[in-house]
Amino acid sequence: FLFDLAAPRTAEPVPLLGFEETSLGINSMTFSPDGSWLAVGLYGSAVVWNLASVRPTVVGRHELPGVDLVFAPNGDLLSASSGESGLKRWPLSPGSEEGVRELWSRPGAVPVVIRAVDPGGRFVIINYGFDDEMIVVPLDGSPASIHSLGRSPEGIAVNGILGSVDPGGRFLAIAAFQFAHPEASSIRILDLST
């Protein structure tokens, strides 16, 4: 259902039709920056609604589970899929002549998770599940850079689980966690300009 929070409390929610795959599970859900689209990552699919319509458009299907979705500040949809172990950009603007573009791929890796998007729209931060590498993927297609969170003095990998990029796009804050030593959890700040 889509709820209009500006409507009177007695208003009924709008059912979004054509969502037959909901029994398979929802991984992510996000609105576009201008509020005209709602994207839902399902177990195996990415479904996008133009909110002027109640019928969805399936923009991508994946053979394996896990679709993580976010919108870039320019309105392009970004999808990460465990089945393809990669990141794709889906232009949704009607005048766009560019098609779907793969921005990053590591075949055979564990699920890709989108951790943060640069507010300026220049890059997205991904990693592979609870991995110790944070990957900065430029949205213009230029090469990605990998930042390792390192290991503890005992040699245990430090895993990145949450991320946030500062408004200027210079610093990345990462919530770091060690499964064997949860008391060693920390927040690490990476300077992306170096």
MDTraj code that builds the backbone (N, CA, C; nanometers):
import mdtraj as md
import numpy as np

residues = "PHE LEU PHE ASP LEU ALA ALA PRO ARG THR ALA GLU PRO VAL PRO LEU LEU GLY PHE GLU GLU THR SER LEU GLY ILE ASN SER MET THR PHE SER PRO ASP GLY SER TRP LEU ALA VAL GLY LEU TYR GLY SER ALA VAL VAL TRP ASN LEU ALA SER VAL ARG PRO THR VAL VAL GLY ARG HIS GLU LEU PRO GLY VAL ASP LEU VAL PHE ALA PRO ASN GLY ASP LEU LEU SER ALA SER SER GLY GLU SER GLY LEU LYS ARG TRP PRO LEU SER PRO GLY SER GLU GLU GLY VAL ARG GLU LEU TRP SER ARG PRO GLY ALA VAL PRO VAL VAL ILE ARG ALA VAL ASP PRO GLY GLY ARG PHE VAL ILE ILE ASN TYR GLY PHE ASP ASP GLU MET ILE VAL VAL PRO LEU ASP GLY SER PRO ALA SER ILE HIS SER LEU GLY ARG SER PRO GLU GLY ILE ALA VAL ASN GLY ILE LEU GLY SER VAL ASP PRO GLY GLY ARG PHE LEU ALA ILE ALA ALA PHE GLN PHE ALA HIS PRO GLU ALA SER SER ILE ARG ILE LEU ASP LEU SER THR".split()
xyz = np.array([
    [0.0830, -0.1189, 0.0000],
    [0.0000, 0.0000, 0.0000],
    [0.0866, 0.1240, 0.0000],
    [0.0374, 0.2309, -0.0600],
    [0.1034, 0.3607, -0.0595],
    [0.0166, 0.4539, 0.0243],
    [0.0740, 0.5098, 0.1300],
    [0.0009, 0.5995, 0.2181],
    [0.0381, 0.7434, 0.1861],
    [-0.0618, 0.8297, 0.1705],
    [-0.0402, 0.9726, 0.1501],
    [-0.0456, 1.0374, 0.2878],
    [0.0697, 1.0765, 0.3408],
    [0.0758, 1.1298, 0.4761],
    [0.0160, 1.2685, 0.4878],
    [-0.0071, 1.3368, 0.3742],
    [-0.0711, 1.4680, 0.3768],
    [-0.2230, 1.4568, 0.3702],
    [-0.2735, 1.3394, 0.3430],
    [-0.4187, 1.3188, 0.3326],
    [-0.4795, 1.3132, 0.4728],
    [-0.6106, 1.3340, 0.4822],
    [-0.6756, 1.3209, 0.6127],
    [-0.6551, 1.1790, 0.6680],
    [-0.6561, 1.1662, 0.7992],
    [-0.6333, 1.0357, 0.8621],
    [-0.7347, 0.9296, 0.8193],
    [-0.8497, 0.9718, 0.7743],
    [-0.9533, 0.8765, 0.7334],
    [-0.9337, 0.8263, 0.5901],
    [-0.8387, 0.8842, 0.5170],
    [-0.8148, 0.8438, 0.3776],
    [-0.7624, 0.7005, 0.3724],
    [-0.8022, 0.6303, 0.2687],
    [-0.7576, 0.4926, 0.2479],
    [-0.6233, 0.4914, 0.1758],
    [-0.5354, 0.3956, 0.2080],
    [-0.4093, 0.3843, 0.1324],
    [-0.4367, 0.3371, -0.0098],
    [-0.3458, 0.3681, -0.0999],
    [-0.3578, 0.3268, -0.2395],
    [-0.2893, 0.1916, -0.2552],
    [-0.3644, 0.0879, -0.2943],
    [-0.2964, -0.0403, -0.3180],
    [-0.2170, -0.0339, -0.4477],
    [-0.0942, -0.0766, -0.4433],
    [-0.0120, -0.0816, -0.5637],
    [-0.0323, -0.2183, -0.6277],
    [-0.0894, -0.2192, -0.7475],
    [-0.1287, -0.3436, -0.8133],
    [-0.0134, -0.4064, -0.8891],
    [-0.0249, -0.5359, -0.9124],
    [0.0736, -0.6053, -0.9925],
    [0.1964, -0.6457, -0.9151],
    [0.1814, -0.6625, -0.7858],
    [0.2938, -0.6942, -0.6987],
    [0.2838, -0.8396, -0.6557],
    [0.2777, -0.9278, -0.7540],
    [0.2525, -1.0693, -0.7277],
    [0.3677, -1.1375, -0.6549],
    [0.4869, -1.0776, -0.6572],
    [0.6038, -1.1446, -0.6028],
    [0.6291, -1.1143, -0.4555],
    [0.5371, -1.0468, -0.3878],
    [0.5631, -1.0065, -0.2501],
    [0.5869, -1.1243, -0.1583],
    [0.5337, -1.2420, -0.1903],
    [0.5539, -1.3574, -0.1037],
    [0.7002, -1.4009, -0.1021],
    [0.7798, -1.3526, -0.1980],
    [0.9201, -1.3894, -0.2034],
    [1.0079, -1.3025, -0.1145],
    [0.9561, -1.1959, -0.0608],
    [1.0320, -1.1133, 0.0320],
    [1.0821, -0.9837, -0.0288],
    [1.0785, -0.8792, 0.0509],
    [1.1265, -0.7483, 0.0106],
    [1.2604, -0.7241, 0.0782],
    [1.3633, -0.6906, -0.0022],
    [1.4961, -0.6621, 0.0510],
    [1.5176, -0.5142, 0.0766],
    [1.4607, -0.4290, -0.0076],
    [1.4824, -0.2855, 0.0054],
    [1.3671, -0.2105, -0.0590],
    [1.3523, -0.0829, -0.0181],
    [1.2460, 0.0001, -0.0723],
    [1.2912, 0.1454, -0.0599],
    [1.2759, 0.2242, -0.1671],
    [1.3228, 0.3626, -0.1643],
    [1.2438, 0.4478, -0.2637],
    [1.2264, 0.5754, -0.2288],
    [1.1655, 0.6733, -0.3190],
    [1.2755, 0.7463, -0.3948],
    [1.2430, 0.7903, -0.5174],
    [1.3360, 0.8726, -0.5937],
    [1.3458, 1.0101, -0.5276],
    [1.4535, 1.0856, -0.5543],
    [1.4685, 1.2168, -0.4913],
    [1.3525, 1.3123, -0.5170],
    [1.2886, 1.3037, -0.6347],
    [1.1759, 1.3934, -0.6629],
    [1.0416, 1.3345, -0.6217],
    [1.0417, 1.2137, -0.5668],
    [0.9189, 1.1516, -0.5184],
    [0.8297, 1.0926, -0.6247],
    [0.8753, 1.0864, -0.7491],
    [0.7891, 1.0364, -0.8563],
    [0.7976, 0.8849, -0.8750],
    [0.8985, 0.8203, -0.8186],
    [0.9172, 0.6761, -0.8341],
    [0.9299, 0.6108, -0.6969],
    [0.8837, 0.4880, -0.6875],
    [0.9074, 0.4020, -0.5724],
    [0.9715, 0.2749, -0.6257],
    [1.0891, 0.2412, -0.5743],
    [1.1598, 0.1201, -0.6174],
    [1.1590, 0.0202, -0.5025],
    [1.1328, -0.1062, -0.5373],
    [1.1294, -0.2130, -0.4382],
    [1.2202, -0.3260, -0.4862],
    [1.3147, -0.3635, -0.4016],
    [1.4021, -0.4762, -0.4319],
    [1.3433, -0.6013, -0.3712],
    [1.3117, -0.6954, -0.4572],
    [1.2513, -0.8209, -0.4149],
    [1.3537, -0.9328, -0.4222],
    [1.3140, -1.0461, -0.3794],
    [1.3954, -1.1659, -0.3895],
    [1.4000, -1.2032, -0.5376],
    [1.4994, -1.1515, -0.6096],
    [1.5158, -1.1859, -0.7499],
    [1.4738, -1.0811, -0.8500],
    [1.4143, -0.9674, -0.8072],
    [1.3682, -0.8668, -0.9023],
    [1.3805, -0.7272, -0.8443],
    [1.3834, -0.6304, -0.9343],
    [1.3695, -0.4901, -0.8966],
    [1.2416, -0.4411, -0.9632],
    [1.1496, -0.3883, -0.8849],
    [1.0223, -0.3397, -0.9368],
    [1.0147, -0.1902, -0.9084],
    [0.9763, -0.1114, -1.0095],
    [0.9696, 0.0329, -0.9950],
    [0.8306, 0.0818, -1.0327],
    [0.7732, 0.1675, -0.9491],
    [0.6446, 0.2292, -0.9783],
    [0.6655, 0.3749, -1.0123],
    [0.6073, 0.4185, -1.1252],
    [0.5894, 0.5600, -1.1491],
    [0.4636, 0.5918, -1.0690],
    [0.4736, 0.6765, -0.9682],
    [0.3623, 0.6952, -0.8756],
    [0.2407, 0.7618, -0.9380],
    [0.2505, 0.8027, -1.0645],
    [0.1334, 0.8508, -1.1364],
    [0.0470, 0.7336, -1.1816],
    [0.0977, 0.6116, -1.1680],
    [0.0273, 0.4905, -1.2101],
    [0.0265, 0.3917, -1.0940],
    [-0.0707, 0.3022, -1.0912],
    [-0.0713, 0.1992, -0.9879],
    [-0.0119, 0.0689, -1.0388],
    [0.0277, 0.0654, -1.1649],
    [0.0912, -0.0541, -1.2211],
    [0.2430, -0.0397, -1.2188],
    [0.3152, -0.1407, -1.1724],
    [0.4605, -0.1313, -1.1657],
    [0.5271, -0.1652, -1.2981],
    [0.6532, -0.1303, -1.3071],
    [0.7384, -0.1699, -1.4178],
    [0.8523, -0.2520, -1.3595],
    [0.8725, -0.3717, -1.4093],
    [0.9850, -0.4527, -1.3646],
    [1.1050, -0.4084, -1.4450],
    [1.2048, -0.3510, -1.3762],
    [1.3208, -0.2996, -1.4490],
    [1.4353, -0.3985, -1.4539],
    [1.4307, -0.5022, -1.3738],
    [1.5390, -0.5989, -1.3785],
    [1.5026, -0.7270, -1.3077],
    [1.5515, -0.8358, -1.3600],
    [1.5339, -0.9651, -1.2949],
    [1.6712, -1.0270, -1.2760],
    [1.6872, -1.0945, -1.1658],
    [1.8151, -1.1564, -1.1330],
    [1.7905, -1.3037, -1.1036],
    [1.8829, -1.3876, -1.1433],
    [1.8684, -1.5318, -1.1231],
    [1.8763, -1.5720, -0.9765],
    [1.9572, -1.5014, -0.8980],
    [1.9758, -1.5362, -0.7580],
    [1.9153, -1.4285, -0.6688],
    [1.8941, -1.4586, -0.5400],
    [1.8263, -1.3644, -0.4514],
    [1.9094, -1.2413, -0.4183],
    [1.8410, -1.1421, -0.3658],
    [1.9054, -1.0261, -0.3092],
    [1.9204, -0.9096, -0.4036],
    [1.8313, -0.8140, -0.3975],
    [1.8423, -0.6925, -0.4754],
    [1.8344, -0.5758, -0.3775],
    [1.9426, -0.4976, -0.3702],
    [1.9506, -0.3803, -0.2841],
    [1.9390, -0.2586, -0.3745],
    [1.8536, -0.1618, -0.3405],
    [1.8271, -0.0477, -0.4273],
    [1.8445, 0.0845, -0.3543],
    [1.8980, 0.1836, -0.4239],
    [1.8984, 0.3228, -0.3792],
    [1.8861, 0.4093, -0.5035],
    [1.8455, 0.5342, -0.4844],
    [1.8445, 0.6301, -0.5937],
    [1.9643, 0.7221, -0.5794],
    [2.0291, 0.7523, -0.6921],
    [2.1329, 0.8539, -0.6952],
    [2.0635, 0.9895, -0.6894],
    [2.1335, 1.0952, -0.6480],
    [2.0707, 1.2272, -0.6420],
    [2.0108, 1.2751, -0.7741],
    [2.0622, 1.2272, -0.8894],
    [2.0063, 1.2688, -1.0188],
    [1.8825, 1.1901, -1.0591],
    [1.8397, 1.0929, -0.9765],
    [1.7197, 1.0152, -1.0050],
    [1.7454, 0.8800, -1.0674],
    [1.8690, 0.8490, -1.1062],
    [1.8995, 0.7155, -1.1587],
    [1.8868, 0.6137, -1.0451],
    [1.8353, 0.4972, -1.0784],
    [1.8228, 0.3885, -0.9815],
    [1.9518, 0.3084, -0.9815],
    [2.0033, 0.2780, -0.8634],
    [2.1221, 0.1944, -0.8489],
    [2.0790, 0.0634, -0.7869],
    [2.1204, -0.0480, -0.8480],
    [2.0829, -0.1788, -0.7946],
    [2.2069, -0.2639, -0.7731],
    [2.2085, -0.3301, -0.6596],
    [2.3149, -0.4254, -0.6291],
    [2.2483, -0.5607, -0.6139],
    [2.3100, -0.6624, -0.6708],
    [2.2487, -0.7943, -0.6730],
    [2.3479, -0.8995, -0.6277],
    [2.3012, -0.9884, -0.5411],
    [2.3881, -1.0979, -0.4985],
    [2.4088, -1.1973, -0.6109],
    [2.3105, -1.2113, -0.6980],
    [2.3222, -1.3075, -0.8063],
    [2.4298, -1.2719, -0.9058],
    [2.4469, -1.1426, -0.9304],
    [2.5463, -1.0978, -1.0271],
    [2.6684, -1.0373, -0.9597],
    [2.6651, -1.0258, -0.8280],
    [2.7756, -0.9699, -0.7499],
    [2.8249, -0.8387, -0.8089],
    [2.7315, -0.7508, -0.8416],
    [2.7700, -0.6252, -0.9034],
    [2.6743, -0.5126, -0.8738],
    [2.7060, -0.3971, -0.9319],
    [2.6280, -0.2755, -0.9157],
    [2.5916, -0.2240, -1.0539],
    [2.4626, -0.1906, -1.0734],
    [2.4155, -0.1382, -1.2021],
    [2.3455, -0.0047, -1.1814],
    [2.3483, 0.0770, -1.2866],
    [2.2757, 0.2040, -1.2878],
    [2.1664, 0.1948, -1.3930],
    [2.0441, 0.2296, -1.3529],
    [1.9273, 0.2246, -1.4397],
    [1.8754, 0.3677, -1.4566],
    [1.9004, 0.4350, -1.5697],
    [1.8453, 0.5694, -1.5898],
    [1.6922, 0.5608, -1.6025],
    [1.6206, 0.6433, -1.5265],
    [1.4748, 0.6394, -1.5301],
    [1.4139, 0.7642, -1.5913],
    [1.4959, 0.8659, -1.6222],
    [1.4398, 0.9874, -1.6793],
    [1.3932, 0.9596, -1.8219],
    [1.2765, 1.0140, -1.8604],
    [1.2200, 0.9842, -1.9925],
    [1.3106, 1.0256, -2.1077],
    [1.3915, 1.1289, -2.0932],
    [1.4753, 1.1750, -2.2024],
    [1.6106, 1.1064, -2.2105],
    [1.6379, 1.0159, -2.1178],
    [1.7689, 0.9511, -2.1155],
    [1.7835, 0.8547, -2.2320],
    [1.8956, 0.8664, -2.3025],
    [1.9237, 0.7758, -2.4133],
    [2.0195, 0.6654, -2.3709],
    [2.0715, 0.6764, -2.2489],
    [2.1662, 0.5776, -2.1997],
    [2.0898, 0.4592, -2.1412],
    [2.1378, 0.3402, -2.1669],
    [2.0753, 0.2205, -2.1137],
    [2.1336, 0.1812, -1.9792],
    [2.0969, 0.0642, -1.9336],
    [2.1485, 0.0111, -1.8086],
    [2.2993, -0.0037, -1.8204],
    [2.3691, 0.0344, -1.7163],
    [2.5158, 0.0314, -1.7202],
    [2.5686, -0.0403, -1.5962],
    [2.6538, -0.1383, -1.6197],
    [2.7191, -0.2053, -1.5071],
    [2.8359, -0.1186, -1.4612],
    [2.8356, -0.0834, -1.3315],
    [2.9396, 0.0026, -1.2765],
    [3.0484, -0.0754, -1.2041],
    [3.0144, -0.1938, -1.1539],
    [3.1104, -0.2741, -1.0776],
    [3.0653, -0.4188, -1.0805],
    [3.1620, -0.5088, -1.0865],
    [3.1295, -0.6509, -1.0812],
    [3.2478, -0.7280, -1.0259],
    [3.2170, -0.8262, -0.9448],
    [3.3173, -0.9203, -0.8954],
    [3.2502, -1.0576, -0.8986],
    [3.2562, -1.1272, -1.0114],
    [3.1869, -1.2563, -1.0260],
    [3.2248, -1.3548, -0.9157],
    [3.1229, -1.4235, -0.8687],
    [3.1436, -1.5273, -0.7688],
    [3.1538, -1.4763, -0.6269],
    [3.1427, -1.3469, -0.6056],
    [3.1521, -1.2920, -0.4701],
    [3.0189, -1.3081, -0.3968],
    [3.0235, -1.2862, -0.2691],
    [2.9020, -1.2924, -0.1873],
    [2.8162, -1.1700, -0.2154],
    [2.6970, -1.1587, -0.1560],
    [2.6055, -1.0491, -0.1900],
    [2.6659, -0.9092, -0.1781],
    [2.6345, -0.8255, -0.2759],
    [2.6743, -0.6852, -0.2755],
    [2.5726, -0.6074, -0.1927],
    [2.6230, -0.5177, -0.1090],
    [2.5360, -0.4327, -0.0281],
    [2.5749, -0.2878, -0.0546],
    [2.4757, -0.2041, -0.0818],
    [2.4999, -0.0611, -0.0984],
    [2.5023, -0.0001, 0.0413],
    [2.6144, 0.0599, 0.0777],
    [2.6305, 0.1156, 0.2121],
    [2.6013, 0.2647, 0.2193],
    [2.6329, 0.3413, 0.1137],
    [2.6115, 0.4860, 0.1168],
    [2.6201, 0.5420, -0.0248],
    [2.5560, 0.6579, -0.0447],
    [2.5616, 0.7289, -0.1721],
    [2.6129, 0.8696, -0.1440],
    [2.7069, 0.9150, -0.2255],
    [2.7587, 1.0509, -0.2137],
    [2.6444, 1.1487, -0.2391],
    [2.6195, 1.2433, -0.1464],
    [2.5117, 1.3402, -0.1687],
    [2.5290, 1.4220, -0.2966],
    [2.6524, 1.4364, -0.3445],
    [2.6771, 1.5101, -0.4681],
    [2.6553, 1.4274, -0.5933],
    [2.6253, 1.2982, -0.5766],
    [2.5959, 1.2122, -0.6904],
    [2.7164, 1.1639, -0.7674],
    [2.8358, 1.1692, -0.7084],
    [2.9563, 1.1283, -0.7805],
    [2.9897, 0.9809, -0.7643],
    [2.9536, 0.9203, -0.6509],
    [2.9920, 0.7817, -0.6266],
    [2.8969, 0.7150, -0.5280],
    [2.9099, 0.5839, -0.5204],
    [2.8343, 0.5029, -0.4253],
    [2.9349, 0.4127, -0.3538],
    [2.9077, 0.3814, -0.2292],
    [2.9938, 0.2931, -0.1500],
    [2.9246, 0.1578, -0.1394],
    [2.9956, 0.0514, -0.1777],
    [2.9411, -0.0836, -0.1653],
    [3.0414, -0.1706, -0.0902],
    [2.9944, -0.2841, -0.0438],
    [3.0844, -0.3905, -0.0001],
    [3.0112, -0.5227, -0.0130],
    [3.0820, -0.6297, 0.0131],
    [3.0270, -0.7638, -0.0041],
    [2.9881, -0.8190, 0.1307],
    [2.8611, -0.8007, 0.1658],
    [2.8113, -0.8511, 0.2931],
    [2.8881, -0.7897, 0.4080],
    [2.9490, -0.8721, 0.4893],
    [3.0260, -0.8248, 0.6037],
    [3.1748, -0.8362, 0.5736],
    [3.2170, -0.7719, 0.4651],
    [3.3547, -0.7783, 0.4192],
    [3.4352, -0.6646, 0.4808],
    [3.5690, -0.6750, 0.4746],
    [3.6539, -0.5695, 0.5294],
    [3.6937, -0.4667, 0.4241],
    [3.6397, -0.4754, 0.3036],
    [3.6691, -0.3782, 0.1989],
    [3.5470, -0.2917, 0.1717],
    [3.5690, -0.1617, 0.1663],
    [3.4661, -0.0679, 0.1245],
    [3.5070, -0.0216, -0.0147],
    [3.4189, -0.0360, -0.1128],
    [3.4509, -0.0076, -0.2520],
    [3.3796, 0.1207, -0.2934],
    [3.4564, 0.2184, -0.3383],
    [3.4024, 0.3456, -0.3850],
    [3.3866, 0.3339, -0.5363],
    [3.2617, 0.3309, -0.5827],
    [3.2320, 0.3117, -0.7244],
    [3.1828, 0.4444, -0.7831],
    [3.2625, 0.5095, -0.8704],
    [3.2177, 0.6338, -0.9345],
    [3.0985, 0.6077, -1.0266],
    [3.0023, 0.6983, -1.0250],
    [2.8829, 0.6812, -1.1086],
    [2.9081, 0.7201, -1.2534],
    [3.0238, 0.7805, -1.2830],
    [3.0549, 0.8156, -1.4209],
    [3.1233, 0.7012, -1.4951],
    [3.1408, 0.5858, -1.4280],
    [3.2009, 0.4701, -1.4928],
    [3.3517, 0.4625, -1.4809],
    [3.4159, 0.5606, -1.4184],
    [3.5612, 0.5530, -1.4019],
    [3.5955, 0.4449, -1.2990],
    [3.7227, 0.4032, -1.2914],
    [3.7596, 0.2901, -1.2056],
    [3.7274, 0.3125, -1.0577],
    [3.6896, 0.2050, -0.9927],
    [3.6582, 0.2071, -0.8504],
    [3.7862, 0.2041, -0.7683],
    [3.7745, 0.2471, -0.6434],
    [3.8870, 0.2358, -0.5500],
    [3.8404, 0.1534, -0.4302],
    [3.9322, 0.0766, -0.3757],
    [3.9007, -0.0128, -0.2650],
    [3.9745, 0.0345, -0.1407],
    [3.9008, 0.0458, -0.0312],
    [3.9568, 0.0865, 0.0968],
    [3.9394, -0.0287, 0.1954],
    [4.0498, -0.0799, 0.2462],
    [4.0446, -0.1905, 0.3417],
    [4.0313, -0.1352, 0.4823],
    [3.9452, -0.1978, 0.5610],
    [3.9292, -0.1583, 0.7006],
    [4.0350, -0.2234, 0.7885],
    [4.1088, -0.3171, 0.7320],
    [4.2207, -0.3782, 0.8036],
    [4.1798, -0.4899, 0.8974],
    [4.2719, -0.5232, 0.9855],
    [4.2531, -0.6329, 1.0804],
    [4.2890, -0.5868, 1.2204],
    [4.2350, -0.6573, 1.3166],
    [4.2660, -0.6284, 1.4560],
    [4.4080, -0.6768, 1.4861],
    [4.4641, -0.6405, 1.6018],
    [4.5971, -0.6919, 1.6391],
    [4.6027, -0.8450, 1.6424],
    [4.4864, -0.9095, 1.6626],
    [4.4814, -1.0560, 1.6635],
    [4.4677, -1.1137, 1.5235],
    [4.4607, -1.0285, 1.4224],
    [4.4494, -1.0744, 1.2851],
    [4.3077, -1.1005, 1.2391],
    [4.2085, -1.0542, 1.3143],
    [4.0677, -1.0749, 1.2793],
    [4.0217, -0.9607, 1.1883],
    [3.9538, -0.9959, 1.0799],
    [3.9058, -0.8957, 0.9848],
    [3.8062, -0.8022, 1.0509],
    [3.8153, -0.6740, 1.0155],
    [3.7205, -0.5725, 1.0600],
    [3.6159, -0.5608, 0.9508],
    [3.4898, -0.5758, 0.9861],
    [3.3813, -0.5768, 0.8888],
    [3.3059, -0.4449, 0.8893],
    [3.2770, -0.3909, 0.7697],
    [3.1967, -0.2699, 0.7572],
    [3.0506, -0.3068, 0.7457],
    [2.9659, -0.2465, 0.8324],
    [2.8247, -0.2833, 0.8292],
    [2.7313, -0.1669, 0.7991],
    [2.7738, -0.0429, 0.8211],
    [2.6940, 0.0751, 0.7884],
    [2.7874, 0.1822, 0.7357],
    [2.7349, 0.2722, 0.6541],
    [2.8189, 0.3792, 0.6027],
    [2.7412, 0.5074, 0.5829],
    [2.8123, 0.6195, 0.5894],
    [2.7534, 0.7500, 0.5628],
    [2.8617, 0.8392, 0.5044],
    [2.8259, 0.9146, 0.4003],
    [2.9195, 1.0057, 0.3343],
    [2.8831, 1.1478, 0.3757],
    [2.9859, 1.2295, 0.4082],
    [2.9583, 1.3677, 0.4481],
    [2.9053, 1.4464, 0.3284],
    [2.8378, 1.5604, 0.3521],
    [2.7773, 1.6361, 0.2421],
    [2.8748, 1.6783, 0.1327],
    [3.0029, 1.6974, 0.1657],
    [3.1016, 1.7360, 0.0652],
    [3.1602, 1.6187, -0.0108],
    [3.1290, 1.4948, 0.0304],
    [3.1779, 1.3759, -0.0383],
    [3.3231, 1.3434, -0.0107],
    [3.3798, 1.3993, 0.0971],
    [3.5207, 1.3733, 0.1268],
    [3.5390, 1.2605, 0.2283],
    [3.4538, 1.2567, 0.3286],
    [3.4715, 1.1595, 0.4365],
    [3.3639, 1.0513, 0.4335],
    [3.4061, 0.9312, 0.4638],
    [3.3150, 0.8178, 0.4760],
    [3.3245, 0.7668, 0.6188],
    [3.2114, 0.7658, 0.6890],
    [3.2063, 0.7092, 0.8235],
    [3.1564, 0.5654, 0.8094],
    [3.2284, 0.4723, 0.8686],
    [3.1949, 0.3305, 0.8607],
    [3.1765, 0.2760, 1.0013],
    [3.0652, 0.2083, 1.0246],
    [3.0480, 0.1332, 1.1487],
    [3.1209, 0.0018, 1.1289],
    [3.2258, -0.0187, 1.2079],
    [3.3097, -0.1379, 1.1949],
    [3.2788, -0.2338, 1.3089],
    [3.2836, -0.3625, 1.2774],
    [3.2424, -0.4656, 1.3719],
    [3.3324, -0.5866, 1.3530],
    [3.3642, -0.6534, 1.4630],
    [3.4387, -0.7787, 1.4560],
    [3.3520, -0.8868, 1.5190],
    [3.3194, -0.9895, 1.4407],
    [3.2295, -1.0931, 1.4907],
    [3.2840, -1.1636, 1.6133],
    [3.4128, -1.1891, 1.6180],
    [3.4712, -1.2606, 1.7312],
    [3.4843, -1.1706, 1.8546],
    [3.4856, -1.0388, 1.8335],
    [3.5037, -0.9439, 1.9432],
    [3.4089, -0.8257, 1.9284],
    [3.2789, -0.8430, 1.9569],
    [3.1849, -0.7315, 1.9385],
    [3.2198, -0.6094, 2.0242],
    [3.2933, -0.6300, 2.1324],
    [3.3334, -0.5157, 2.2153],
    [3.4328, -0.4253, 2.1423],
    [3.4910, -0.4741, 2.0351],
    [3.5870, -0.3957, 1.9574],
    [3.5194, -0.3150, 1.8465],
    [3.3875, -0.3072, 1.8485],
    [3.3158, -0.2294, 1.7473],
    [3.3594, -0.0841, 1.7540],
    [3.3604, -0.0187, 1.6384],
    [3.4060, 0.1200, 1.6343],
    [3.3451, 0.1904, 1.5143],
    [3.3677, 0.3190, 1.5089],
    [3.3341, 0.3966, 1.3902],
    [3.4661, 0.4447, 1.3331],
    [3.4870, 0.4177, 1.2059],
    [3.6099, 0.4596, 1.1390],
    [3.5757, 0.5660, 1.0363],
    [3.6628, 0.6631, 1.0249],
    [3.6450, 0.7697, 0.9276],
    [3.7520, 0.7543, 0.8206],
    [3.7099, 0.7392, 0.6965],
    [3.8035, 0.7302, 0.5843],
    [3.8006, 0.8613, 0.5077],
    [3.9189, 0.9139, 0.4763],
    [3.9305, 1.0343, 0.3944],
    [3.9373, 0.9867, 0.2499],
    [3.8310, 1.0076, 0.1746],
    [3.8226, 0.9584, 0.0369],
    [3.9032, 1.0416, -0.0608],
    [3.9556, 1.1551, -0.0151],
    [4.0349, 1.2400, -0.1051],
    [4.1805, 1.1947, -0.1119],
    [4.2193, 1.0992, -0.0272],
    [4.3591, 1.0539, -0.0275],
    [4.3713, 0.9183, -0.0917],
])
top = md.Topology()
chain = top.add_chain()
for i, resn in enumerate(residues, 1):
    res = top.add_residue(resn, chain, resSeq=i)
    for name in ("N", "CA", "C"):
        top.add_atom(name, md.element.get_by_symbol(name[0]), res)
traj = md.Trajectory(xyz[None], top)
